[in-house]
Amino acid sequence: MPDKITPNERELIDAALKRGKKVQKVPRGKSAYQMKWDEEKKGLRYVEAEVANSLRGTSGMMGRSRKTKRDPKVAMRRQRLSDLMRVGKTARQCASALGVEINVIYNDVRELGLKFQRSQSVNVQQRRAEIPAMIEKGLTRGEIADHFKVSVGTISNDADILGLTFPKARRRVYSGVDKAAAIKKDRAARKSQEVKDRRRFKTTPVPLGKAGRVKKHLTGAMYPNRVSDVSDGEAVLKDGRNNSKIGGDVLVGWLKGARIFTLSLEERATCPTSCVLWDSCYGNQMEKARRWRHGPELIERLRVEIAEHCAEHENVLIRLHVLGDFWSEEYLQFWAEMLDKHENLHVFGFTAWPNTSKIGLGVAWLRDQSPRRFMVRTSGMTGQWGSFTIDFPTDQKKIGDAVVCPEQLDAMSGGKRETHCGSCGVCWSSSVPIAFILH
């Protein structure tokens, strides 16, 4: 190849460098193998562009193989760019058509050795000549941009160069109504109605994997003085905000915004004797909890309070039972009637009645009939709608096919997420079994 540096030229180059001869700065896009020795000027000069392109991938000055990597996508983009430039597209229009930044377009243009048509400059001058009159007429940036088919940013830049300012937009009032003010008011109203964590206390007990207190041979509550008859002065259904574990409102999921209420009955007195936690019931540690004595009076009071809450709130979610269980088939039938009567009533909780018992079969039937309204799990079993306890603390999120209670996991890690039933929702939003750490 005639332009390849010969050994003799190599000696001349080395001698020139020793004499302090400065070599020209290699411009962007060029490389050393695109230069040759000029005997007349006693220095290096660049070869012709056509020859330089033919030398790509050949040996360089140092005799090392230098391969140029070519990206097929880049080559295709540059081919499309040249086609767009031939039809008179601007740099911004090319960037939009090719889906790249405008600086990529300018770099490709330099590599291709092309230039945008000067007619574009004429268009810019013509646009800037018309803009002052359009601003005088009261046209906005967007309207002027649509007229010239350019971006709003281009019009703003033209105005800055011309030293022009757009008049401050006036708030339009239609039919005597300030729409902007109305929108702000509506947004503020929606924000004030956003559900929030209303819990009075946010610290929950840390589960240790063992029962806090064990009391054998009991048939009712360990604290009988905390068992009350229904009276006119006190509500039976308690606001969930008083329970740090449960919370007052549902903050996530398809029941978001529902108001949570809790119901506690007398433990053991309403539970099946087959319950594996009969002696170690966590009610043994709830000395201050109010329990309601079961019976017809309680059912009638519940009927009244459920109707009041369902009329006041869009959705109501009742936790059955913080303590206690379904004491009879008639009591279970009462909840079926309430679900039929109040469409916005939802129930979740746990029962220790086995699936083979009459109450257990009734719970399963009602759950199958209303899986998104009666979410009561069976304790002491795995599988769908099951729950069970483990006697050791863990940081695992799952044990087998069961999900470890997220609220308990958060409590063991210091409660950083302040997880509670209202912000979790696993108990009622999924049928997967749930494992609870004994506490």
N, C-alpha and C positions, 0 to 999 in steps of 0.2 A: 504494500500500500504506500503510495508516494508521500503521504503526510505522516507516516510513522517516523518517530525520532530515530536517527541512525546513531551508531556509536560515536562517530565523529562529532555530530551535533551535541551529543551528550557531554563530550569533553568541552565544547565551546560554552555550553550552558553552565557547567561547573566552574569554568574559569571566570565567566561573567559574574557569577554569584560571589566568588572569592574577591573580586574587585569591588564588591559593594553595589553591583548593578541591581536596582530595584525591579522587581517583577510586578507587573500591573495586578491590581486586585481583581480576582476572578469574580465576575458578576454573577448574580443569582441565576441559577439554571445552567451555569457553565461548570466545567471541571477541567482538570489539568490536561487530560488527553485531547482536549479540543484546542490546544495551542501547539505551535511549531516554531522552530528557530528561524529568525530572519537574519540572514548573513549581512544584508545591506545595513540594517539598523543595529546589528550586533545585539539583538535582544529577542524576546518571544513575541509572537503575534498570534491572534486567533485565526483559526481556519474558517472557511466559508460555512455558513449555516447548514447548507445542504450536506457538506462533507462532515460537519460536526454531528449531524443526525445519523449519518451512516456509520460513525465511529462508536456509537453507543454500544456498550457491552464488549468492546475490544480491549486489548492490553493498555494499561495506563503508563505514565511516565516511569514508575518504579518497577515496571515489568510484572505487576501483580494482576491477576484476573479480577476484573470489576464488573459484576453483573448488575444490571439495572432491573429491579423488580417492577413489572407493569401490572397494574390492577385493571382487570377487564372492565370493572364498573366505572373507574375513572375515565378510561378511554371512551366508553360509551357515552358518559356524561359530557365529555368534551366535544364529541361528535354532534350530540344534540345541541350543545351550546352554540357551535358554529352555525348550525342550521337556523337556530333562533335569531342569531345576530344578522344573518343574511336577510331575514324578513323584517328587520328593523326593530326588534325587541330591545327594551332597555335592560340594564344590568339588574334592576329590581324585578322586572318581569321575568327575566331568565331565572333568577334565584327562586322566585315563586313557582315557576313551571317545573323546575328540576328538584325542588324540595330541599335546597341547601341554603346556607348563609350567604349573604352578598359578598363577603370577603373571599369565599371559595370561588365565586364567579370571577372576581378580579384576578385571583391567582391563576385560574385556568386561562383567562384571556392573555396574561403575560406569557404563560407557557406555550400557548398556541401562536403567539406573535401577532394577535389580531387587535383591532380597535373597534369600539362602538361607533356607529355612524354619527357624523357631526349634526345630522338633522335633529338628534336628540337634544343637543344644546339649543338649537333654534326653538324646539318645543318648550324647553325650560324658560327661555327668554320670553316667549309669547305668553306662557302661563303666568309668569310673574308680572307681565305688563297688564294682564286682565284682572289679577287678583285685587288690586286697590279698589276698582269700581265695584267688584262683587261684594267686598267687605262694606263699602259705603251703602250698598243696597240692603245690608243687614243679613246676608247669607252667613251661615255657620261654617265652621271648618269641615264638618261632615258633608254638607251640601256642596261646598266647593270641591272637596275631594271626589265626590261622586261625579261631578261635572267633568273633571279632568281625568277620571279613572286612575287616581293615584291614592296613596294612603293619607290618612289625616296627619300623620307625622310629617309627610312631605310638605303639606300646605302650611303647617306650623313653622317648619324650617324656612319656607319661602317668606312668610310674614316676618320672621325674625331678621332675615337678611334685608328685607325692604324697610325694616323699622316700623312695621304696622302692628296694631293690636286689635284684637277682636273685642267687640262690646260685651260686657258681662251679661250672661244669659239671664233673662228675667223669668221668674217663676210664673208659669201660666195658671190661671184660675179658670176652670170651666164650670159654667152653670152655678157660679157662686161657691164652688167647692175647691179648696186648695188640695189638689191630689197628692202633692209631695208631703204636705203636712199630714194628710190622712194616712198615707203609707207609713210614715214614721210612727204615728199613733198606733196603728195596727201592729207594727213590729214590736213596739214597746209592750203592747198588751199581750202578745204571744210570748214574749220573753218573760213577763211576770208570771205567766201560767206554766212555765217550764217546770217539770218535776224536779225536785231537789231531795237530797238526803235530809230527812227531818228527824232523824234519830236523836233522842235526848242524850244518849251515851253511845260512844263509838268503840269502846274497849270491850272485847269479848274474851271469855275464858280460853286458856290454852289447853287443848286436849292432851292428856298424858298417857293415854292407852290403858287406864285403869279407873275403876269406879271410885268416885270421891268418898262415898259413904255406903256401907252395906248394912242393911237391917233385915234380919230374917223374921219369918213368922208374922209379918204384917199383912193385914187385909185391906188397909186403907192408907191414907196419907200419914207420913211420919209426923206431920204437924197438923193435927186435927183442928186446932184453933184457927187455921187458915182456910177451912172449908166453910163456905157461907151458903145460906139459903137465898133464893132470889128475893130481892127487895125492890121497892119503888125508887129508891134514891141512887142506885149505882148501876152502871151499864154492865151487861154481861160480856158483850164483845168489846175488847180493848183495842185501842189504836196501836198499830204495830210499831209506832215511833217510840213506845215505851220499852221495846225489846231490842237490845243492841244487835242481836243476831239476826232478827227478822227484818226490821225496818218498817217504815210507815208507808212507802210507795214503791211500786215497781218502776225501776229506772231503765230497764232494757227489754228488748224482745217484743213479741206481739201483744203482750199485756201491759206495755209501757203506759204509765199514768194511772194504773189501777190503784185504788186505796186498799191497804192491807189492814185486816183486823185479825185478832187472835182469840181463841177460846180455850180455856183450861178447865178440865174437870178433875174430880178426885182420882188420883192414880190408884191402881190396884182395885179399888171398889168398882171401876167400870171396865177393867181390863181382863182378858182371858188368863187363867192361871198358867197356861202353857207358855206365857211370855218368858223368853230366856233372860230378860233383865228384870224379873219380878223383884228380887231382893236388892239389886244394884241400880234401880231406877234413878235417873239423874234428878228426879223430883226430890230425892233425899237431900239434895244440896240447895233446893229452892225454898228456903225458909220463909221468904217474904211473898211468895207467889200466891195470888188469890185463886182458890179453887171453887167451882160452883157445884153444889149438890145436885145430882141428876134426878130427873123426874118430870112429870107433866107440867109443873110450873115453869121449869127451865125451858121446855119446848115452846110454851106460849110466849115467854119473854123473847126468845130468839126469833120467833115469827114476827113480832113487832119491830125489833131492832133491825133485822135484815131488810124489811120493807122500807124503813126509814133511810138506811144507808144506800140502798139501791136507787131510791128516788133522788138522793142528794148527789151521788157520784156516778160518773159515766160507767165505770167498771169497779166491781168490788171483789176482792180476793180474801177469803177467810182461811186461816191456818187451823186445821183440825188435826189433832188436838195437841197443844203444847204439852199438856199433861192429860192423862186419861185416854179413853177409847170409846168406840160405839158400844153402848151398854145393852142395846136390844135391837131386834129387827124393826120394831116400830120407830125407834129413833133414826135408824138408817133410812127408813121410808120417808121420814120427815124431810131429810135433806134432798131426797129425790123430788119431793113435791116442791120444795123451794127452788130447785133448779128449773122445774117446769114453769113456775110462776114468774120468776125473775130472770130474764134473758141475759142480764149483765152481771149475774152472780157466778163466781168461780170459787172452787174449793181445792185446797191441796193439803196434804198431811200424810200420816202413816197409821197403820193399824197392825196390831200384833195377832189379830184373828187369822188362823191358817186358812188357806184356800178351800180346805175340805169342810170347814164349818159353815153353818147357814149364813152367818154374818159375813164371813170371808167370801162366800160365793156371791152374796148380794153386793159386796164392795166391788168385786171383779166385774159383775154384770153391769153395774151402774157406770163403772169406769169405761167399759167397752161401748156403752151407749153414748157417753159424753166424754171422749178422751181429752178434749180441750177445755172442759169445764169442771170435771170431777177427777182431779189428779191425786188420788190417794194411793200410796205405795204399801205393799205388804212387807212387813219387817221380817228379818230372819231368813231371807231367801235371796237368791241371785236371779238373773234372767230379767225379762221385761217387767217394768214397774216393781222391781224388787229393791230391797235395801238390807244391809246387814252391818254389824259392828266388827271392828278389829281391835285387838288388845295390845296394840303397839303403835307408837307415833311413826309417821313416815313423811317423806318429802316427795314421794312418787305421786304423780297425778292420776295414775290408773293402777288398779290391782286386778289383773285378769281382764274381764270385760266390764268391770265396774269403775266408775269415776269416783275418786276420793273427794269428799265434800270440799269445794273450793274455799268456803268460809273458814273451815278448820285449817286448811293449808296456809291461808293468809295469816291466821292467828298465830301459827307456829313460827312464821317468818317475821313476826313483829307487827303484823297488821298494816303494812305499808300501803296496800291498796284499799284498805277499809272495806273489804268485801263483806256483804251480808246478803240475805236471801233476796232482797229487793234489787240488788245490783248483780245478782248471779242468775237466778231463774232456772237452773238445771232441774230442780225438783219438779217443776210443772211443765217445762218446755221440751223435755225429752223423756223417753221411756227407758233409757239405759239404766242399769242398776247403779246404786250409789252406796259407797262404803263410808261409814262414819267411824271415827276414832273414839273409843270408849272414853267417856268423860263423866 
